[in-house]
Amino acid sequence: MVYSYQVVKFQTISFVQGNHWSQSVGDKGILYKSLKDPYSKLIVQSSNGSKKLYHVPKDRTVVVTNDTIHFLGELA
């Protein structure tokens, strides 16, 4: 599988219920790490109202800074 680096502007971010995430605060913002195989799911709603579902591989980190999400994942 190929995972690309995504930079997403958003209004709301939802970590899909039933998936496992760890949360910590780092220098760059709030860090979320997916803990479940084969991937965890992330729903991002952008400012224009569209929602997208992303797959984030296990042990990849999602960084939330202001209204931008940086993560390694793929569009579902």
N, C-alpha and C positions, 0 to 999 in steps of 0.2 A: 504494500500500500504506500501511496505517496501522501505525505502530510505537508500542507503549505502553511506559511506564516500568515495569519489573518490579522488585520487591523480594522476593527469595526466600530463605527460611531453608533451610539444607541440611546434609547430613552429608558428602556427597562431590560433587565437581564434576569432570566429564570433558569435555575439549575433544576432540571427535571426531577420531580419527586421520585424516590425509589432508587436513585443513583447516589453514589457516595462521593463526597467532596471534603477535603480538609481546607481550613481557612487560616490565613495568617496575615499579619501586616508587615510589609517590607518597605524599603526605601522608595520603591517605585509606585507604591499603592497597595491595594488589597490583593493578596495572592490566593488563588484557589487552585487546588491540585486534585485531579480526578484520581480516584483510588480503585476503580473497578475495572476489571477486564470484561470484554475486550476494549470498551471505551465508555465514557460517560457522555450524557447528552446535555446540550446547552441551547436554550432558546433566546435569541436576541431580537428585540423589537427596535427597529430604527426609527429615526425622527419622522419619517414619512408614513409610519404606521405598519410597514411590512414586517412580518415575522419570519425568521429563518431558524431552522434547526441545524445545529452543528454536532458532529461527533468529535470528542476530545479524547485522544488515546490516554491509557493509564500512565500515571506519573508525569503527565505534561502539565505545565503550569499555565493558568489563566491569570493575567494581570489586569486589574481594573483601575484605571487612572482617570479621574474626572468623568468624562463621558466617552472614553475610548477603551475598548477591550483589545488586548494583545494576546494572542494564543496560537499554539500549534494545533491544528485540527483540520477537518475537512467538512465542507457543506454536505449535509445529509440529503 
